[in-house]
Amino acid sequence: MDIVKYNIGDVLKLKKAHPCGSDEWEVTRIGADFKIKCLGCGHIVMIPRHELQKNVKKIVKQNNNDGE
């Protein structure tokens, strides 16, 4: 399995849509757990790294800084 590096500010498209209808999320914290924010309603979710990597369909907008 390939390990993809995500940065703070990246916008990710997930396989399943949030109940508000949006499927795009912004990464606001990285580490063992990720904090992502729904771009549709602003809901914030903490999700383990392995679960996020499994559910990401593609990176919509990539932030080029290191996130640190």
PDB file of N, H, CA, C and O in Angstrom:
ATOM      1  N   MET A   1       0.841  -1.178   0.000  1.00  0.00           N
ATOM      2  CA  MET A   1       0.000   0.000   0.000  1.00  0.00           C
ATOM      3  C   MET A   1       0.887   1.243   0.000  1.00  0.00           C
ATOM      4  O   MET A   1       1.821   1.344   0.795  1.00  0.00           O
ATOM      5  N   ASP A   2       0.595   2.179  -0.888  1.00  0.00           N
ATOM      6  H   ASP A   2      -0.164   2.097  -1.534  1.00  0.00           H
ATOM      7  CA  ASP A   2       1.367   3.414  -0.968  1.00  0.00           C
ATOM      8  C   ASP A   2       0.964   4.370   0.152  1.00  0.00           C
ATOM      9  O   ASP A   2      -0.212   4.491   0.492  1.00  0.00           O
ATOM     10  N   ILE A   3       1.957   5.038   0.712  1.00  0.00           N
ATOM     11  H   ILE A   3       2.912   4.939   0.435  1.00  0.00           H
ATOM     12  CA  ILE A   3       1.687   6.037   1.737  1.00  0.00           C
ATOM     13  C   ILE A   3       1.682   7.399   1.062  1.00  0.00           C
ATOM     14  O   ILE A   3       2.676   7.806   0.461  1.00  0.00           O
ATOM     15  N   VAL A   4       0.564   8.096   1.163  1.00  0.00           N
ATOM     16  H   VAL A   4      -0.244   7.765   1.652  1.00  0.00           H
ATOM     17  CA  VAL A   4       0.417   9.414   0.562  1.00  0.00           C
ATOM     18  C   VAL A   4       0.604  10.454   1.653  1.00  0.00           C
ATOM     19  O   VAL A   4       0.065  10.310   2.751  1.00  0.00           O
ATOM     20  N   LYS A   5       1.369  11.504   1.356  1.00  0.00           N
ATOM     21  H   LYS A   5       1.806  11.620   0.464  1.00  0.00           H
ATOM     22  CA  LYS A   5       1.577  12.571   2.326  1.00  0.00           C
ATOM     23  C   LYS A   5       0.514  13.636   2.125  1.00  0.00           C
ATOM     24  O   LYS A   5       0.331  14.150   1.022  1.00  0.00           O
ATOM     25  N   TYR A   6      -0.183  13.960   3.201  1.00  0.00           N
ATOM     26  H   TYR A   6      -0.035  13.542   4.098  1.00  0.00           H
ATOM     27  CA  TYR A   6      -1.179  15.021   3.180  1.00  0.00           C
ATOM     28  C   TYR A   6      -0.629  16.195   3.969  1.00  0.00           C
ATOM     29  O   TYR A   6       0.121  16.005   4.927  1.00  0.00           O
ATOM     30  N   ASN A   7      -0.994  17.403   3.576  1.00  0.00           N
ATOM     31  H   ASN A   7      -1.603  17.557   2.798  1.00  0.00           H
ATOM     32  CA  ASN A   7      -0.574  18.615   4.267  1.00  0.00           C
ATOM     33  C   ASN A   7      -1.790  19.356   4.787  1.00  0.00           C
ATOM     34  O   ASN A   7      -2.904  19.170   4.297  1.00  0.00           O
ATOM     35  N   ILE A   8      -1.565  20.191   5.779  1.00  0.00           N
ATOM     36  H   ILE A   8      -0.660  20.342   6.177  1.00  0.00           H
ATOM     37  CA  ILE A   8      -2.638  21.041   6.284  1.00  0.00           C
ATOM     38  C   ILE A   8      -3.066  21.972   5.158  1.00  0.00           C
ATOM     39  O   ILE A   8      -2.231  22.591   4.499  1.00  0.00           O
ATOM     40  N   GLY A   9      -4.367  22.062   4.948  1.00  0.00           N
ATOM     41  H   GLY A   9      -5.045  21.559   5.484  1.00  0.00           H
ATOM     42  CA  GLY A   9      -4.904  22.901   3.883  1.00  0.00           C
ATOM     43  C   GLY A   9      -5.285  22.130   2.633  1.00  0.00           C
ATOM     44  O   GLY A   9      -5.946  22.678   1.751  1.00  0.00           O
ATOM     45  N   ASP A  10      -4.876  20.850   2.536  1.00  0.00           N
ATOM     46  H   ASP A  10      -4.339  20.405   3.252  1.00  0.00           H
ATOM     47  CA  ASP A  10      -5.269  20.031   1.385  1.00  0.00           C
ATOM     48  C   ASP A  10      -6.783  19.834   1.404  1.00  0.00           C
ATOM     49  O   ASP A  10      -7.386  19.707   2.469  1.00  0.00           O
ATOM     50  N   VAL A  11      -7.391  19.810   0.220  1.00  0.00           N
ATOM     51  H   VAL A  11      -6.901  19.913  -0.646  1.00  0.00           H
ATOM     52  CA  VAL A  11      -8.814  19.511   0.091  1.00  0.00           C
ATOM     53  C   VAL A  11      -8.919  18.120  -0.517  1.00  0.00           C
ATOM     54  O   VAL A  11      -8.401  17.859  -1.603  1.00  0.00           O
ATOM     55  N   LEU A  12      -9.605  17.225   0.208  1.00  0.00           N
ATOM     56  H   LEU A  12     -10.026  17.436   1.091  1.00  0.00           H
ATOM     57  CA  LEU A  12      -9.718  15.823  -0.195  1.00  0.00           C
ATOM     58  C   LEU A  12     -11.148  15.502  -0.598  1.00  0.00           C
ATOM     59  O   LEU A  12     -12.100  16.007  -0.003  1.00  0.00           O
ATOM     60  N   LYS A  13     -11.289  14.660  -1.613  1.00  0.00           N
ATOM     61  H   LYS A  13     -10.516  14.251  -2.096  1.00  0.00           H
ATOM     62  CA  LYS A  13     -12.601  14.161  -2.002  1.00  0.00           C
ATOM     63  C   LYS A  13     -12.685  12.737  -1.476  1.00  0.00           C
ATOM     64  O   LYS A  13     -11.866  11.892  -1.836  1.00  0.00           O
ATOM     65  N   LEU A  14     -13.676  12.465  -0.622  1.00  0.00           N
ATOM     66  H   LEU A  14     -14.341  13.151  -0.329  1.00  0.00           H
ATOM     67  CA  LEU A  14     -13.836  11.145  -0.030  1.00  0.00           C
ATOM     68  C   LEU A  14     -14.815  10.298  -0.836  1.00  0.00           C
ATOM     69  O   LEU A  14     -15.607  10.825  -1.618  1.00  0.00           O
ATOM     70  N   LYS A  15     -14.755   8.983  -0.641  1.00  0.00           N
ATOM     71  H   LYS A  15     -14.111   8.555  -0.006  1.00  0.00           H
ATOM     72  CA  LYS A  15     -15.606   8.059  -1.389  1.00  0.00           C
ATOM     73  C   LYS A  15     -17.084   8.247  -1.062  1.00  0.00           C
ATOM     74  O   LYS A  15     -17.936   8.170  -1.947  1.00  0.00           O
ATOM     75  N   LYS A  16     -17.388   8.495   0.223  1.00  0.00           N
ATOM     76  H   LYS A  16     -16.696   8.557   0.942  1.00  0.00           H
ATOM     77  CA  LYS A  16     -18.782   8.668   0.633  1.00  0.00           C
ATOM     78  C   LYS A  16     -19.040  10.120   0.985  1.00  0.00           C
ATOM     79  O   LYS A  16     -18.180  10.787   1.560  1.00  0.00           O
ATOM     80  N   ALA A  17     -20.216  10.608   0.645  1.00  0.00           N
ATOM     81  H   ALA A  17     -20.914  10.066   0.178  1.00  0.00           H
ATOM     82  CA  ALA A  17     -20.587  11.991   0.941  1.00  0.00           C
ATOM     83  C   ALA A  17     -21.018  12.127   2.400  1.00  0.00           C
ATOM     84  O   ALA A  17     -21.533  11.185   3.002  1.00  0.00           O
ATOM     85  N   HIS A  18     -20.799  13.319   2.955  1.00  0.00           N
ATOM     86  H   HIS A  18     -20.381  14.084   2.466  1.00  0.00           H
ATOM     87  CA  HIS A  18     -21.278  13.672   4.288  1.00  0.00           C
ATOM     88  C   HIS A  18     -22.802  13.813   4.205  1.00  0.00           C
ATOM     89  O   HIS A  18     -23.315  14.086   3.120  1.00  0.00           O
ATOM     90  N   PRO A  19     -23.534  13.641   5.288  1.00  0.00           N
ATOM     91  CA  PRO A  19     -24.991  13.789   5.238  1.00  0.00           C
ATOM     92  C   PRO A  19     -25.474  15.148   4.696  1.00  0.00           C
ATOM     93  O   PRO A  19     -26.604  15.251   4.220  1.00  0.00           O
ATOM     94  N   CYS A  20     -24.634  16.181   4.764  1.00  0.00           N
ATOM     95  H   CYS A  20     -23.715  16.097   5.151  1.00  0.00           H
ATOM     96  CA  CYS A  20     -25.029  17.487   4.219  1.00  0.00           C
ATOM     97  C   CYS A  20     -24.969  17.488   2.692  1.00  0.00           C
ATOM     98  O   CYS A  20     -25.478  18.413   2.058  1.00  0.00           O
ATOM     99  N   GLY A  21     -24.353  16.465   2.092  1.00  0.00           N
ATOM    100  H   GLY A  21     -23.940  15.714   2.606  1.00  0.00           H
ATOM    101  CA  GLY A  21     -24.277  16.353   0.636  1.00  0.00           C
ATOM    102  C   GLY A  21     -22.899  16.609   0.059  1.00  0.00           C
ATOM    103  O   GLY A  21     -22.645  16.259  -1.094  1.00  0.00           O
ATOM    104  N   SER A  22     -22.004  17.209   0.826  1.00  0.00           N
ATOM    105  H   SER A  22     -22.211  17.493   1.762  1.00  0.00           H
ATOM    106  CA  SER A  22     -20.665  17.511   0.333  1.00  0.00           C
ATOM    107  C   SER A  22     -19.752  16.295   0.508  1.00  0.00           C
ATOM    108  O   SER A  22     -19.877  15.547   1.478  1.00  0.00           O
ATOM    109  N   ASP A  23     -18.831  16.109  -0.445  1.00  0.00           N
ATOM    110  H   ASP A  23     -18.730  16.717  -1.232  1.00  0.00           H
ATOM    111  CA  ASP A  23     -17.857  15.026  -0.311  1.00  0.00           C
ATOM    112  C   ASP A  23     -16.434  15.574  -0.300  1.00  0.00           C
ATOM    113  O   ASP A  23     -15.479  14.820  -0.482  1.00  0.00           O
ATOM    114  N   GLU A  24     -16.284  16.892  -0.085  1.00  0.00           N
ATOM    115  H   GLU A  24     -17.060  17.505   0.064  1.00  0.00           H
ATOM    116  CA  GLU A  24     -14.969  17.519  -0.021  1.00  0.00           C
ATOM    117  C   GLU A  24     -14.672  17.968   1.404  1.00  0.00           C
ATOM    118  O   GLU A  24     -15.517  18.565   2.072  1.00  0.00           O
ATOM    119  N   TRP A  25     -13.444  17.667   1.862  1.00  0.00           N
ATOM    120  H   TRP A  25     -12.758  17.182   1.320  1.00  0.00           H
ATOM    121  CA  TRP A  25     -13.018  17.936   3.219  1.00  0.00           C
ATOM    122  C   TRP A  25     -11.661  18.617   3.200  1.00  0.00           C
ATOM    123  O   TRP A  25     -10.825  18.310   2.349  1.00  0.00           O
ATOM    124  N   GLU A  26     -11.431  19.543   4.132  1.00  0.00           N
ATOM    125  H   GLU A  26     -12.110  19.793   4.822  1.00  0.00           H
ATOM    126  CA  GLU A  26     -10.139  20.218   4.267  1.00  0.00           C
ATOM    127  C   GLU A  26      -9.399  19.637   5.464  1.00  0.00           C
ATOM    128  O   GLU A  26      -9.982  19.466   6.535  1.00  0.00           O
ATOM    129  N   VAL A  27      -8.110  19.334   5.284  1.00  0.00           N
ATOM    130  H   VAL A  27      -7.637  19.473   4.415  1.00  0.00           H
ATOM    131  CA  VAL A  27      -7.274  18.805   6.362  1.00  0.00           C
ATOM    132  C   VAL A  27      -6.847  19.978   7.242  1.00  0.00           C
ATOM    133  O   VAL A  27      -6.241  20.932   6.755  1.00  0.00           O
ATOM    134  N   THR A  28      -7.167  19.910   8.556  1.00  0.00           N
ATOM    135  H   THR A  28      -7.660  19.135   8.952  1.00  0.00           H
ATOM    136  CA  THR A  28      -6.801  20.988   9.473  1.00  0.00           C
ATOM    137  C   THR A  28      -5.764  20.553  10.506  1.00  0.00           C
ATOM    138  O   THR A  28      -5.168  21.401  11.170  1.00  0.00           O
ATOM    139  N   ARG A  29      -5.539  19.240  10.653  1.00  0.00           N
ATOM    140  H   ARG A  29      -6.023  18.552  10.114  1.00  0.00           H
ATOM    141  CA  ARG A  29      -4.529  18.724  11.588  1.00  0.00           C
ATOM    142  C   ARG A  29      -4.055  17.385  11.067  1.00  0.00           C
ATOM    143  O   ARG A  29      -4.851  16.586  10.571  1.00  0.00           O
ATOM    144  N   ILE A  30      -2.730  17.131  11.179  1.00  0.00           N
ATOM    145  H   ILE A  30      -2.084  17.780  11.581  1.00  0.00           H
ATOM    146  CA  ILE A  30      -2.184  15.856  10.740  1.00  0.00           C
ATOM    147  C   ILE A  30      -1.427  15.198  11.884  1.00  0.00           C
ATOM    148  O   ILE A  30      -0.972  15.874  12.807  1.00  0.00           O
ATOM    149  N   GLY A  31      -1.297  13.899  11.823  1.00  0.00           N
ATOM    150  H   GLY A  31      -1.667  13.349  11.073  1.00  0.00           H
ATOM    151  CA  GLY A  31      -0.611  13.124  12.855  1.00  0.00           C
ATOM    152  C   GLY A  31      -1.114  11.700  12.784  1.00  0.00           C
ATOM    153  O   GLY A  31      -1.462  11.225  11.703  1.00  0.00           O
ATOM    154  N   ALA A  32      -1.162  11.005  13.914  1.00  0.00           N
ATOM    155  H   ALA A  32      -0.879  11.392  14.792  1.00  0.00           H
ATOM    156  CA  ALA A  32      -1.729   9.657  13.938  1.00  0.00           C
ATOM    157  C   ALA A  32      -3.213   9.721  13.599  1.00  0.00           C
ATOM    158  O   ALA A  32      -3.754   8.836  12.935  1.00  0.00           O
ATOM    159  N   ASP A  33      -3.859  10.786  14.068  1.00  0.00           N
ATOM    160  H   ASP A  33      -3.420  11.504  14.608  1.00  0.00           H
ATOM    161  CA  ASP A  33      -5.249  11.082  13.707  1.00  0.00           C
ATOM    162  C   ASP A  33      -5.256  12.354  12.878  1.00  0.00           C
ATOM    163  O   ASP A  33      -4.421  13.237  13.074  1.00  0.00           O
ATOM    164  N   PHE A  34      -6.190  12.444  11.960  1.00  0.00           N
ATOM    165  H   PHE A  34      -6.868  11.726  11.800  1.00  0.00           H
ATOM    166  CA  PHE A  34      -6.367  13.640  11.153  1.00  0.00           C
ATOM    167  C   PHE A  34      -7.613  14.366  11.617  1.00  0.00           C
ATOM    168  O   PHE A  34      -8.598  13.736  12.002  1.00  0.00           O
ATOM    169  N   LYS A  35      -7.575  15.683  11.582  1.00  0.00           N
ATOM    170  H   LYS A  35      -6.775  16.195  11.269  1.00  0.00           H
ATOM    171  CA  LYS A  35      -8.774  16.480  11.815  1.00  0.00           C
ATOM    172  C   LYS A  35      -9.143  17.056  10.457  1.00  0.00           C
ATOM    173  O   LYS A  35      -8.346  17.752   9.828  1.00  0.00           O
ATOM    174  N   ILE A  36     -10.365  16.757  10.009  1.00  0.00           N
ATOM    175  H   ILE A  36     -11.013  16.192  10.520  1.00  0.00           H
ATOM    176  CA  ILE A  36     -10.831  17.248   8.717  1.00  0.00           C
ATOM    177  C   ILE A  36     -12.129  18.025   8.907  1.00  0.00           C
ATOM    178  O   ILE A  36     -12.930  17.730   9.794  1.00  0.00           O
ATOM    179  N   LYS A  37     -12.314  19.036   8.039  1.00  0.00           N
ATOM    180  H   LYS A  37     -11.663  19.276   7.319  1.00  0.00           H
ATOM    181  CA  LYS A  37     -13.492  19.902   8.136  1.00  0.00           C
ATOM    182  C   LYS A  37     -14.295  19.789   6.847  1.00  0.00           C
ATOM    183  O   LYS A  37     -13.748  19.936   5.754  1.00  0.00           O
ATOM    184  N   CYS A  38     -15.586  19.528   6.975  1.00  0.00           N
ATOM    185  H   CYS A  38     -16.031  19.409   7.863  1.00  0.00           H
ATOM    186  CA  CYS A  38     -16.481  19.435   5.830  1.00  0.00           C
ATOM    187  C   CYS A  38     -16.595  20.814   5.196  1.00  0.00           C
ATOM    188  O   CYS A  38     -16.851  21.799   5.890  1.00  0.00           O
ATOM    189  N   LEU A  39     -16.406  20.890   3.882  1.00  0.00           N
ATOM    190  H   LEU A  39     -16.198  20.091   3.318  1.00  0.00           H
ATOM    191  CA  LEU A  39     -16.508  22.179   3.197  1.00  0.00           C
ATOM    192  C   LEU A  39     -17.947  22.557   2.885  1.00  0.00           C
ATOM    193  O   LEU A  39     -18.209  23.666   2.418  1.00  0.00           O
ATOM    194  N   GLY A  40     -18.886  21.645   3.139  1.00  0.00           N
ATOM    195  H   GLY A  40     -18.673  20.745   3.518  1.00  0.00           H
ATOM    196  CA  GLY A  40     -20.297  21.940   2.925  1.00  0.00           C
ATOM    197  C   GLY A  40     -20.938  22.619   4.128  1.00  0.00           C
ATOM    198  O   GLY A  40     -21.589  23.655   3.993  1.00  0.00           O
ATOM    199  N   CYS A  41     -20.747  22.024   5.312  1.00  0.00           N
ATOM    200  H   CYS A  41     -20.217  21.182   5.421  1.00  0.00           H
ATOM    201  CA  CYS A  41     -21.429  22.533   6.509  1.00  0.00           C
ATOM    202  C   CYS A  41     -20.480  22.979   7.610  1.00  0.00           C
ATOM    203  O   CYS A  41     -20.925  23.587   8.583  1.00  0.00           O
ATOM    204  N   GLY A  42     -19.170  22.694   7.487  1.00  0.00           N
ATOM    205  H   GLY A  42     -18.809  22.200   6.696  1.00  0.00           H
ATOM    206  CA  GLY A  42     -18.205  23.111   8.494  1.00  0.00           C
ATOM    207  C   GLY A  42     -18.021  22.130   9.643  1.00  0.00           C
ATOM    208  O   GLY A  42     -17.303  22.427  10.598  1.00  0.00           O
ATOM    209  N   HIS A  43     -18.661  20.960   9.566  1.00  0.00           N
ATOM    210  H   HIS A  43     -19.244  20.718   8.790  1.00  0.00           H
ATOM    211  CA  HIS A  43     -18.537  19.944  10.618  1.00  0.00           C
ATOM    212  C   HIS A  43     -17.093  19.447  10.686  1.00  0.00           C
ATOM    213  O   HIS A  43     -16.474  19.206   9.649  1.00  0.00           O
ATOM    214  N   ILE A  44     -16.553  19.292  11.895  1.00  0.00           N
ATOM    215  H   ILE A  44     -17.056  19.488  12.737  1.00  0.00           H
ATOM    216  CA  ILE A  44     -15.173  18.852  12.086  1.00  0.00           C
ATOM    217  C   ILE A  44     -15.163  17.434  12.647  1.00  0.00           C
ATOM    218  O   ILE A  44     -15.906  17.118  13.576  1.00  0.00           O
ATOM    219  N   VAL A  45     -14.306  16.577  12.069  1.00  0.00           N
ATOM    220  H   VAL A  45     -13.702  16.834  11.314  1.00  0.00           H
ATOM    221  CA  VAL A  45     -14.230  15.169  12.440  1.00  0.00           C
ATOM    222  C   VAL A  45     -12.773  14.786  12.656  1.00  0.00           C
ATOM    223  O   VAL A  45     -11.898  15.200  11.895  1.00  0.00           O
ATOM    224  N   MET A  46     -12.511  13.991  13.699  1.00  0.00           N
ATOM    225  H   MET A  46     -13.221  13.655  14.318  1.00  0.00           H
ATOM    226  CA  MET A  46     -11.194  13.371  13.896  1.00  0.00           C
ATOM    227  C   MET A  46     -11.298  11.951  13.351  1.00  0.00           C
ATOM    228  O   MET A  46     -12.241  11.224  13.665  1.00  0.00           O
ATOM    229  N   ILE A  47     -10.318  11.558  12.527  1.00  0.00           N
ATOM    230  H   ILE A  47      -9.552  12.148  12.272  1.00  0.00           H
ATOM    231  CA  ILE A  47     -10.349  10.245  11.891  1.00  0.00           C
ATOM    232  C   ILE A  47      -8.937   9.655  11.902  1.00  0.00           C
ATOM    233  O   ILE A  47      -7.976  10.364  11.604  1.00  0.00           O
ATOM    234  N   PRO A  48      -8.795   8.371  12.239  1.00  0.00           N
ATOM    235  CA  PRO A  48      -7.466   7.748  12.235  1.00  0.00           C
ATOM    236  C   PRO A  48      -6.849   7.771  10.826  1.00  0.00           C
ATOM    237  O   PRO A  48      -7.559   7.727   9.822  1.00  0.00           O
ATOM    238  N   ARG A  49      -5.520   7.841  10.779  1.00  0.00           N
ATOM    239  H   ARG A  49      -4.943   7.876  11.594  1.00  0.00           H
ATOM    240  CA  ARG A  49      -4.787   7.936   9.506  1.00  0.00           C
ATOM    241  C   ARG A  49      -5.146   6.794   8.551  1.00  0.00           C
ATOM    242  O   ARG A  49      -5.432   7.042   7.379  1.00  0.00           O
ATOM    243  N   HIS A  50      -5.135   5.555   9.033  1.00  0.00           N
ATOM    244  H   HIS A  50      -4.903   5.354   9.985  1.00  0.00           H
ATOM    245  CA  HIS A  50      -5.396   4.410   8.151  1.00  0.00           C
ATOM    246  C   HIS A  50      -6.809   4.448   7.574  1.00  0.00           C
ATOM    247  O   HIS A  50      -7.024   4.039   6.433  1.00  0.00           O
ATOM    248  N   GLU A  51      -7.768   4.934   8.351  1.00  0.00           N
ATOM    249  H   GLU A  51      -7.594   5.266   9.278  1.00  0.00           H
ATOM    250  CA  GLU A  51      -9.146   5.020   7.881  1.00  0.00           C
ATOM    251  C   GLU A  51      -9.290   6.120   6.823  1.00  0.00           C
ATOM    252  O   GLU A  51     -10.008   5.947   5.838  1.00  0.00           O
ATOM    253  N   LEU A  52      -8.607   7.247   7.031  1.00  0.00           N
ATOM    254  H   LEU A  52      -8.024   7.387   7.831  1.00  0.00           H
ATOM    255  CA  LEU A  52      -8.670   8.338   6.055  1.00  0.00           C
ATOM    256  C   LEU A  52      -8.036   7.901   4.736  1.00  0.00           C
ATOM    257  O   LEU A  52      -8.605   8.134   3.670  1.00  0.00           O
ATOM    258  N   GLN A  53      -6.865   7.269   4.801  1.00  0.00           N
ATOM    259  H   GLN A  53      -6.404   7.080   5.668  1.00  0.00           H
ATOM    260  CA  GLN A  53      -6.182   6.841   3.577  1.00  0.00           C
ATOM    261  C   GLN A  53      -7.032   5.849   2.788  1.00  0.00           C
ATOM    262  O   GLN A  53      -6.976   5.826   1.559  1.00  0.00           O
ATOM    263  N   LYS A  54      -7.809   5.039   3.476  1.00  0.00           N
ATOM    264  H   LYS A  54      -7.855   5.057   4.475  1.00  0.00           H
ATOM    265  CA  LYS A  54      -8.679   4.065   2.827  1.00  0.00           C
ATOM    266  C   LYS A  54      -9.858   4.752   2.132  1.00  0.00           C
ATOM    267  O   LYS A  54     -10.346   4.261   1.114  1.00  0.00           O
ATOM    268  N   ASN A  55     -10.321   5.894   2.679  1.00  0.00           N
ATOM    269  H   ASN A  55      -9.924   6.293   3.506  1.00  0.00           H
ATOM    270  CA  ASN A  55     -11.533   6.542   2.176  1.00  0.00           C
ATOM    271  C   ASN A  55     -11.306   7.694   1.206  1.00  0.00           C
ATOM    272  O   ASN A  55     -12.271   8.232   0.663  1.00  0.00           O
ATOM    273  N   VAL A  56     -10.052   8.087   0.975  1.00  0.00           N
ATOM    274  H   VAL A  56      -9.269   7.650   1.416  1.00  0.00           H
ATOM    275  CA  VAL A  56      -9.786   9.208   0.065  1.00  0.00           C
ATOM    276  C   VAL A  56      -9.885   8.737  -1.382  1.00  0.00           C
ATOM    277  O   VAL A  56      -9.264   7.749  -1.773  1.00  0.00           O
ATOM    278  N   LYS A  57     -10.679   9.467  -2.171  1.00  0.00           N
ATOM    279  H   LYS A  57     -11.183  10.270  -1.853  1.00  0.00           H
ATOM    280  CA  LYS A  57     -10.809   9.170  -3.596  1.00  0.00           C
ATOM    281  C   LYS A  57      -9.732   9.907  -4.383  1.00  0.00           C
ATOM    282  O   LYS A  57      -9.067   9.318  -5.235  1.00  0.00           O
ATOM    283  N   LYS A  58      -9.560  11.211  -4.092  1.00  0.00           N
ATOM    284  H   LYS A  58     -10.100  11.689  -3.400  1.00  0.00           H
ATOM    285  CA  LYS A  58      -8.506  11.990  -4.741  1.00  0.00           C
ATOM    286  C   LYS A  58      -8.250  13.277  -3.968  1.00  0.00           C
ATOM    287  O   LYS A  58      -9.056  13.684  -3.131  1.00  0.00           O
ATOM    288  N   ILE A  59      -7.111  13.916  -4.259  1.00  0.00           N
ATOM    289  H   ILE A  59      -6.456  13.586  -4.939  1.00  0.00           H
ATOM    290  CA  ILE A  59      -6.784  15.210  -3.676  1.00  0.00           C
ATOM    291  C   ILE A  59      -7.260  16.266  -4.666  1.00  0.00           C
ATOM    292  O   ILE A  59      -6.759  16.340  -5.788  1.00  0.00           O
ATOM    293  N   VAL A  60      -8.233  17.088  -4.250  1.00  0.00           N
ATOM    294  H   VAL A  60      -8.641  17.028  -3.339  1.00  0.00           H
ATOM    295  CA  VAL A  60      -8.807  18.112  -5.125  1.00  0.00           C
ATOM    296  C   VAL A  60      -7.860  19.295  -5.239  1.00  0.00           C
ATOM    297  O   VAL A  60      -7.570  19.760  -6.341  1.00  0.00           O
ATOM    298  N   LYS A  61      -7.375  19.787  -4.091  1.00  0.00           N
ATOM    299  H   LYS A  61      -7.610  19.410  -3.196  1.00  0.00           H
ATOM    300  CA  LYS A  61      -6.452  20.917  -4.069  1.00  0.00           C
ATOM    301  C   LYS A  61      -5.336  20.574  -3.104  1.00  0.00           C
ATOM    302  O   LYS A  61      -5.587  20.236  -1.947  1.00  0.00           O
ATOM    303  N   GLN A  62      -4.110  20.660  -3.576  1.00  0.00           N
ATOM    304  H   GLN A  62      -3.906  20.935  -4.515  1.00  0.00           H
ATOM    305  CA  GLN A  62      -2.972  20.299  -2.742  1.00  0.00           C
ATOM    306  C   GLN A  62      -2.263  21.565  -2.271  1.00  0.00           C
ATOM    307  O   GLN A  62      -1.938  22.446  -3.066  1.00  0.00           O
ATOM    308  N   ASN A  63      -2.032  21.635  -0.969  1.00  0.00           N
ATOM    309  H   ASN A  63      -2.296  20.918  -0.323  1.00  0.00           H
ATOM    310  CA  ASN A  63      -1.280  22.728  -0.376  1.00  0.00           C
ATOM    311  C   ASN A  63       0.192  22.310  -0.395  1.00  0.00           C
ATOM    312  O   ASN A  63       0.520  21.223   0.082  1.00  0.00           O
ATOM    313  N   ASN A  64       1.077  23.136  -0.927  1.00  0.00           N
ATOM    314  H   ASN A  64       0.811  24.018  -1.315  1.00  0.00           H
ATOM    315  CA  ASN A  64       2.469  22.725  -1.138  1.00  0.00           C
ATOM    316  C   ASN A  64       3.399  22.926   0.038  1.00  0.00           C
ATOM    317  O   ASN A  64       4.564  22.534  -0.044  1.00  0.00           O
ATOM    318  N   ASN A  65       2.934  23.528   1.150  1.00  0.00           N
ATOM    319  H   ASN A  65       1.988  23.846   1.217  1.00  0.00           H
ATOM    320  CA  ASN A  65       3.837  23.650   2.305  1.00  0.00           C
ATOM    321  C   ASN A  65       3.875  22.340   3.069  1.00  0.00           C
ATOM    322  O   ASN A  65       3.089  21.430   2.802  1.00  0.00           O
ATOM    323  N   ASP A  66       4.800  22.249   4.026  1.00  0.00           N
ATOM    324  H   ASP A  66       5.438  22.988   4.243  1.00  0.00           H
ATOM    325  CA  ASP A  66       4.971  21.005   4.771  1.00  0.00           C
ATOM    326  C   ASP A  66       3.934  20.777   5.854  1.00  0.00           C
ATOM    327  O   ASP A  66       3.846  19.674   6.393  1.00  0.00           O
ATOM    328  N   GLY A  67       3.148  21.788   6.186  1.00  0.00           N
ATOM    329  H   GLY A  67       3.219  22.684   5.748  1.00  0.00           H
ATOM    330  CA  GLY A  67       2.114  21.637   7.198  1.00  0.00           C
ATOM    331  C   GLY A  67       2.651  21.718   8.620  1.00  0.00           C
ATOM    332  O   GLY A  67       1.948  21.363   9.565  1.00  0.00           O
ATOM    333  N   GLU A  68       3.873  22.176   8.782  1.00  0.00           N
ATOM    334  H   GLU A  68       4.444  22.465   8.014  1.00  0.00           H
ATOM    335  CA  GLU A  68       4.444  22.254  10.121  1.00  0.00           C
ATOM    336  C   GLU A  68       4.938  23.638  10.410  1.00  0.00           C
ATOM    337  O   GLU A  68       5.454  23.895  11.497  1.00  0.00           O
TER     338      GLU A  68
END
